[in-house]
Amino acid sequence: MSPLCESFVPAERRDAMEPFYPLRVFVCDHCFLVQLPTHVPSEEIFPEYAYFSSFSRSWLAHAEAYADAMITRFRLTPSSQVIEVGSNDGYLLQFFMRRGLRALGVDPAANVAQSAIAKGIPTKVKFFGRRVANELLARGVQADLLVGNNVLAHVPDLHDFAAGLRLVLKPGGVLTLEFPHLMRMIEDNQFDTIYHEHYSYFSLRTAEAILTAHGLSLFDVEELTTHGGSLRLYGQLAHAPVYPATDRLSDLRRREMEAGVSTAGYYDAFAERTRETKRQLLEFLIGTKRGGKRIAGYGAPGKGNTLLNYCGIGTDFLDYTVDRNPYKQGRLLPGSRIPIFAPERIDETRPDYLLILPWNLKEEIMAQMSRIRTWGGQFVVPIPSLKVYP
């Protein structure tokens, strides 16, 4: 049982009741899509959202490099239209606009989209699907480059979403989708990336099946290091292909099949590895606290809330956590009710250990916070298995 991982609790509601929902993952024995039941409608989760992409420097660098690569590879010009679905705070589209291209974002989170609009990035505050795609078509708007970064997992109706992609992609245009790779999630024990806001978890096999069913064909794939290991899929209209399929695509299809993503046995050991990670983390925290040491957290990501609630970790183990996002500061983590402060709190209290909750950014965070070593502080990373960095 777990609360919604991005529903941060205002301090004045510290003692108020909070809803918890089952957090159970199912695997289809026909198509092998990994999916959560929809306990909470997306309309209740995303209108006000706490995740702002621009607070990660490494993610901004990733976005800028992507923009440069797409402009070069697909010869985009100032007349090209870039559309991003799930555009968040404009973290990506700003780089296309700086290079003179036309950009349009679509995002359902009004508070986050407002940050993009304040930067001058046109943004529709709506859930993307057939209806929004038809609205854009009625205005004569189609994409030369259609982008969906880390949005596919948040989509409750995959068929409506994929149909919308098909409608809004211009003939000869390119679709790119990035999402955490299911194979990496399972093999690297990234169970904390499972939460209610993520409805589905994708292999290349399942993502390709969905797109193919809606008239889109893949022609390339890249394996990325972001978010613990992601895929970037490249697609086009199936009836009017422009780009030939690469060897990378067929190679990954083969490796997934060899790994067993299309067999039930592939998923059997995942739950036990999850339980063992919980035991390791709790053993470390119990021993450390009994030794009189102080432990603080770094970050307040969704994945951190899955980890803390599953392991039953509250302020009995973690004194507080910090986050660079002012929206989260002064609030409490959902479920665990651990307080969130600005990063300066670490210098004031000098904890002995800093538990990095967004482990996918551990290099960036350890570089930013390297000063904790001046008082003997150490970093702790819980995934894929607990590791202490002196």
N, C-alpha and C positions, 0 to 999 in steps of 0.2 A: 504494500500500500504506500502511495507516495503522493505528495501535493504536486500541482503544476509547477514545473521547475523555473519558470520565469515570473511567477506570481510573488514578487517580493513584498514583504509585510511592512507597512508603515509602522514606525515606532509606537505611535499612539494606539495601534491595534495589537500590541504585543500579547495581550491576554484574550484576544478574540478567537473564536472557533475558526478552523481552517479546513476546507474540504480535502480529503485524500481519496485517491482512486486506485484501482488495481493496475499494476504495471507488469503485465504479462505479455510475452511475445509469442506469436504463432507463426508457423511456417506452412504454407500451402503445399500439399503433397502432389499437386498437379503442375503448377507453374513455379513453385519454390520462391515466391515472393514472401519476404519476412515482414510481418505487419502487426501493429497493435489494433485492438478493437477501438472504435471511436467512442470513448467514454465522455469526451467533452467536445462539443461542436467547435469548429475553427473560429466561428464568429465570436465565441466567448474568450478565445485565447489571444487573437492577434490584433484587435482594434487598438489596444495600448500595449506595446511590447517593450521589453527592457533591454533587448540586444541591439547595440549600435556598432556596426562593423568598423567604424573609423577609429575606435579606441585601440586597435591593434596595429602597431607600426608595421609588423611583418606582413599582415594581411593587406595593408595599403600598398606595400611594395609589390606584393603578389598581383594586386589589381592593376597597378601601373604597368608592370611587365606584360600582363595579359593584353592590355590595350595596345601597347606597342607591337606585340607579336601579331595580333589580329589585323591591325592596320597594314602591316607589312605583308603578311601571308596572303590576305584576301584583297589587297590593293584597294582598301577603303579610301574614299575621298570626302571632301566637305559636303558633297551631295548625298552621301550614304546615310541611311537611317539605322541607328542602333537602338534597340529596345531591350530593356532588362526587366524581367519579371522577378519579383522579390528583390527590388532594388534598394531596400533598406534606406540608409541615410545619404545615398548618393556617393558612397565610397568608391565605386567603379566608374559610373557615368561621368564624373567630374573629369577624369583623364581623357575620355573621348571628346568632351566639350572643349577642353583646353587645346586640343589638336584640331578644332574647327568642325567636328562632325556634329550632326543632329542627334540628339539623345532624348529618350523618353523612358521614364521609369513607371512601373506598376507595383504598388505595395499596399497591403491592407491595413498596416499599422499607422494610424494617423499621426501619432506623436513622433514616430521615426521618420515618416515621409516628410513631415514638416521641416526637419533638418535639411533634407535634400532640396526642398522648395526654397528654403532660405539661402541656399547656395546658388540659386538660379537654375536648378535642374527641373524641368517639367516632370511632374509626377501625378499619376492617377491613383487616388486612394481607394483601391478596390481589390477584391480577390480576382486573380486572373483565371480565365476559363473561356468557354465559348462566347458568353455574353459580352465580355470586355473585348474579345477579339473581333466580334462582329461590330461593336461600336467603333473600333479603330478602322476596320475595313470601310465602314460607312463614311468615314472622314478621309478615306484614301491613304491611310497610313499602314504600311507594311515594312517589315524589317529586312535590311540587307544583312544585318548581324543580329540574331536573337539570342539573348543570354539568360541563363538561369543558374546562378551560383548558389548552391546550398539551399535551394528552395524545394526540390523534388520531394524530400522527406517530409515537408510540412503540408503536403497536398492530400486532403482526405479523399477527393474524387479524382483519381489518376486519369480516368478516361476523359472527363471534361477538360482537364488541364492539357492533356496531350492533343486533344482536338483543337483547343485554342491555339496551341503552338503551330499546328498545321495551317490554320486559317491565316495567321498573322505573318507567316514566313513568306517572303517574296520569292517567286521563281528565280533560281540562281543564288538565293540567299543561303546563309549558313546559320545553323543552330548549334550552340555549345551549351552543354549542361555539366556542371561540376557537382559531385556529391561524394560523401565518404563511401569507400568501397567495402561492401559486405565482407569480402574475403579478408581484408585487413582487420576489420572489426573483430571477426571471430579468431583469426590466427594470432592477433596481438591482444586479445582479451579486453577489448575496449567496451565493456558492458555499460559503462557509465554514459555512453552516447545514446543509450536507449532512454527516452522519456516521452511523456504524452504529446508534446509538441511535434515529435517526430513520428508520423504515422507509419512510415515504411522505410525499409532498409534494402539497398539494391546491390545486386551483382550486375555485371555487364549483361548477363543472360536475361534477367528480368527487365532491366531498363530497355534493352533492345526489343524485347517482345511487346512492351507497351507502345513504344514509338512505331514499330512496324505495323501494329494494328491500326494506326491512325495515319498511314501514308507517309511516314518519315523513315528514311534509311540512313544508317550510320556509314561513315566512310573513314573515320579515324578515331583513335583513342589515345590519350596520354595518361600515364600513371604519375600522380603528383604526391608530394610529401605533406601537403596541407591537411589539417584535421586528422592527423594520424594515418594518412594514406587515402587519397581520393582519386577518382577518375574524372577526366574531362572528355566527354563524348562530343564528337563532331557529326552533325546530321544535315540532311538536305531533303528536299521533296523527292519522294521515291519515283514519281512519274516523270520527273525532269532532272535526272542526275547530271551534275557537272563534274564532280570530283570522284576519281577512282578510289576504291577501297585500298587501304594500306595493309602491309604485313603486320603492323602492330595490332590491328583489330583481330585478325585471324589468330595471332599468337596468344592474345589474352583469352579469346574464346576457348582455345585448346587448354590453356593452363587452368582456367576455371573448371572445365570438365574433369581434368586430371585431379584437381584438388577435391572434387566431389560435391560442388555446390548444388548439383541436381540429384543428390541422394540424401535421404533422411539421416543416415549415419553421420554425415558431416557435422550435424548440429548437436549430436549427442553429448559431447564432452564440454560444450561451452558453459553449461550451468555449473558444473563442478569446478571449473577453473575460476568462475565468478565467486563461488563460495570460498575457495582457497585464498583469493585476493582479499576478501573481507577478513578472514582469519589473520592473514599476515599484517594487515593494517592495524587491526585492533590489538594484536600482540605488541606491535611497536608502540602504539599510543599508550597502552596500559603501562608498559615498562618505563616509558619516558616520563609519564606523569608521576609514577611512583618514585622516580628518581629526582623529583623536584624541578623538572625542566618545564619551560614555557613553550607552547606551540601556537603559532598563528597561521592563518591561511593566506594565500595570495590568489585573488580572483574570486568572482561570484558567477561562474558560467553555469548554464543549464546542466552540463555533465557533472559538475561538482555537487549539485543538489541531489542528483540521482545517487552518487557515491555516498554522500553523507547520510541521506535518509535510509538507504539500504543497509549501511553499516551501523546505524543507530548512533551516529556521532553528533553531539551537541557541544554546548559550552563546557561540559565536564571534561572534554578533551581539547577542544579548539577554542582558545580565548576569544578570538574574533577573526574576521577576514578583511581584506582590503580590495578595493577595485578602483580603477581610474575613471570609471563612468560615474559622473555626478548623480545621475538618475538613481543609482543603486545606493549611494552613500547615505547613511542615516537610516537605512531600512534594515530589515532582518531577513536572513535566508528563509525560504519557505520550509516549513516542517521543523528543521533543526533550530530555528530562531537564533542563529548565530549573528551577532551584529556586524554590519559592514561599515568600514571607515575608509577615508582617503589613504593612499599609500604612506603618507607621512607618519601615520600611526606606528609603523614598524620602527622608525628611528626613535620615536618617543619611548617605546616599551622594550626594544631590543630582545625579541624572542630568541630562544635557543634553536628553534627549528621553524622553517617556513614550508608549509605544505602547499605545493603548487597544484591547484585544482584544474586550471586549463593546461594540462600536461602537454598538449600539442604545441604550446607556446613556451615550453620550458627553457629553450635556449635564449629566447628574447627576454624572458623574465629573469633568468639567472644573470644575464648581462646587465639588465636595468638595476637589479638589486644586489649586485656583487659586493656592495659595501657591508652587507651583514657579516661578511667574513672578518671584518675588523674587530668585531666583538665575539668571534668564534661561532657565529651562526651558521647553520647548515640547511641545505635544501632537501626536501623529501618529495619524491615523485611516486604516486601510487600505482600507475598503469604503465606497462602491462603487468609488472609485478613491482613490489615496493623496493625502491632504491634510494639510498641516502647519498647526497653529493656533498663532500666536505668542502 
